[in-house]
Amino acid sequence: MKKAIKISVNGTTHETEVEPRLLLVHYLRDVLGLTGTHVGCETSLCGACTVRLDGQAVKSCTMFAVQADGSEVTTIEGLAGEGGSLHPVQQGFWERHGLQCGYCTPGMIMAAAQLLERNSTPTREEIRHGLEGNLCRCTGYQHIVEAVEYAATKAVNREP
Amino acid sequence: MARYVGQRVKRTEDPRLIKGLAHYVDDIRLPDTLHVAFVRSIYAHARVGGVDAGEALKAPGVVAVFTGKDVSEKVGPVPCASALPELKVPDHRVLATDKVYFVGHPIAAVVATDAYAARDAAELLMVDYEELPAIVDPEEAAAGGGAVIHEQFGSNVAYKLTAGEGDIEAALASADRRIKQRITNQRLAPVAMEPRGVLARYLPGEQELTLWSSTQIPHLMRTQVALMIGIPENKLRVITPEVGGGFGSKLNVYAEEALLGWISMQLGRPAKWIETRRENMQATIHGRGQVGEIEVGCREDGTLTGLRYNVVADLGAYHQLLTPAIPTLTGLMLSGSYKIPAIQINVTGVFTNKMATDAYRGAGRPEATYVVERAIDLVAAELGLDPVAVRRRNFPAPEEFPFKTATGLFYDSGNYEGALATALENAGYERLREEQRAARDEGRIIGIGVSTYVEICALGPSQAMPAGGWESATVRIEPTGTVTVLTGASPHGQGQETSFAQLAADELGVDLNDVTVVHGDTAIVQYGIGTFGSRATAVGGTAVFIAIERLKEKALKIAAHMLGTDAGNVAFAEGTFSLKEAKKAAAAAGDGKAAADSDEVPEPVVPVGEGPAGALPEPETEGRKRVTIQDVALAAHLARELPPDTEPGLSATYFFEPKNFTFPFGTHICVVEIDRETGEVKLRRYVAVDDCGRVINPLLVDGQVQGGIVQSIGQALYEEVVYDGQGQLVTGTLMDYAVPRASVLPWFELDRTETPTDVNPLGVKGVGEAGTIGATPAIVNAVVDALSPFGVRHLDMPIKPEMVWRIINGSGL
């Protein structure tokens, strides 16, 4: 039995009827075609599926779409600013080689964006702890830490 | 002059990835696609009495169910490319028939209209199992006496192999000291963040099958899958879209890849299977899995006389593509970076009721490096010498290269002392030792570990490879002046779209953004081998480089014709062909500005919007003293005024066959501190000096080294594939299998030395596996060093806190 839900995703409101067991990540990927959010483990451990739900970074592989009814969701596709300008975290990942295969990257960027909103001048240790819920198998994380530092510096410089 | 090569150029592939707009297999959507879910064995070893698909077939959305009986006569066996003498090769069908051999062994494929329906129906399939005793412990498999997994072979031994040179018995017998140590390399799971996945689309009219697969080897896979399912190779197209990490786990041909293609051909609709993480832990290859004993002989001064490694290799239930070959790579690298007159490896490869082991980042070489670097530290401990001194005593000097080992290799070039000295200085080694002494006086437990590794890369000469060791490239300049590079290497995160573009842009004198590197599509790219064994740049990059040289030779001929002179009068620099006289005259005039003007690259000719639609502009050649390479490209395509005997078009293809492997090396130094209360090992510092020859992009090299070190840290301290006594996979999810997280890692202090190689004209050695090969023993050596006051000489990986805590608290110290 399908249930009607209304979710705002990246600023656009979608009204859809979904199976109650449909995972949020599958709703985003399969119903809306937003395939930038990835599935890496199905057990909330790797963080590849991280999106923002009403501002909170959540793992969309272990939450049902119906639980997001009435919420605002931001995915990696919705992170860039006006005219496609990169978010400071996206820019940091590019500048500091914060990705290799790129599979963990959207989730990692979404988690890092929340981290910087909570703490605009994190130490390296705070960045590492802030990203504990996201696994990367390629980079060894050091360039990711540098990418977040870059974003922090840039954001601070832009908004004095 | 290099504008790009050697620079920290940020990657051209990144924008699509950081915006979430890239396409991995599961991101490709085709209308009418069917979804496949596999029913996999829940037992490690069992007879299958029957499979009842009745209920599953009645479930909503189900289109078909295929079992082993349905496909075993129609789809050929999963291939093994290793050819070893007297190797036992079991018949590896894509679905199990009468027996299952490991947990996760596929039994049936359920095909439905959506992925949820397919999984629901898979639950309804009834499999009649009769459980059999499982063989889990490789040493038990080698010893015999228990169950025989593949009954036709009479035992669980798949092969035995002895290799090495020198009189090992004499070398050990004449040594002042002989040291033996049992040593293991535990099974690891590669855990690429993107699990495997396949999308197959058969077009019945065209009789063409396209497979999108997350693989490292599109061309090799095409050949093998074509043979398996009986489709002409030129009717099968393999596309590797974005690949979310491989580390060797996708250097394979898997049952699911062939089966998905076959299913799509049967049903005439696209079919997709995306591996779950649990399936990935069960049924994607594992790495390592060696249990052995080393015996090393040395003189009182630390000079090594001989090394023997008796090892049982845990191959798993079946051979995947390279399974039996991996331990042979271990044997090749047992000389490490040392002069060892006699070396012997005795391998017993055994079947166990587990997933196959195969190439995981380093593939046999991390095992060798671990064995050798542990052996050096055991010698140092035995003799009471500094581990650094023992290493230095046994290094070949730079002038001894090419250096022949007792394993039959010729190391191309090296300066091991150079990398060691740099690392010792960067780490402040002497000071670290003083700090260690002081810390011990305070009751703190600190250890320093050193590893001076060498690795075998740029795989490799075809004589040493199962399916060709060359790599291919096509470089062409399009009529509008943009450059297309087609590489047979199939990068999946390493960044060759950028590094190859750097190379092409410099060699052709064009802008980086005018170069597009295309890979991973067998319908577009000429046959290639793939990305593995740290080969993409050293072998594939060289193919690109030589193809460009060829292309420039042709362009020079055309340019000379356009300039109305002989090729000998024309020089090429920064994208422009010019008359040598004109250049000389400008230089003779001594006018720096004029010279600069003459070197200026004119705007490329872009025909868009000029002239009537469809017409290309005429290159103006009259009275010109120079033409750009873009002008030449246009002229080559218009083909109205080409020199005699010159083909139209401007492209060149080259297949590069390397004459040898390359041997990158380096020194890694690790400092650990152990928490007395918890036994936790904390990485305090990590200093690495790597020498991978000439570097095209230092940013990418740093990334490769850092990622590799962290996978090593995983092996040393956290990761282990665990099967219980019945062969159940205990570490079946990321809940149980501990991939390192950002918070447990130190800041890596990286540096490089640069010793070029003459194996290829680029002087590039390769760096993809260096971190994984060099780091593991540095970490273990550090922990053993820390615990040496407690009488510890060796520890098995992963070194878990409990093990360390018991040592500290059981010691009475």
Interface residues (C-beta under 8 A of the other chain):
Chain A: E19 R21 L22 R29 G33 L34 T35 G36 T37 H38 V39 G40 C41 E42 T43 L45 C46 A48 T75 I76 E77 L79 A80 G84 L86 Q90 F93 W94 E95 H97 L99 Q100 C101 G102 Y103 C104 T105 P106 I109 R124 E125 I127 R128 H129 L131 E132 N134 L135 C136 R137 C138 T139 G140 Y141 Q142 H143 I144 V145
Chain B: K10 R11 E13 D14 P15 L17 I18 K19 G20 L21 A22 H23 Y24 D26 D27 R29 Y116 V191 A192 M193 E194 P195 E242 V243 G244 G245 F247 I274 T276 R277 R278 H492 G493 Q494 G495 L699 L700 D702 G703 Q706 G707 G708 I709 V710 Q711 T733 L734 M735 V739 R741 A742 S743 L745 W747 F748 G771
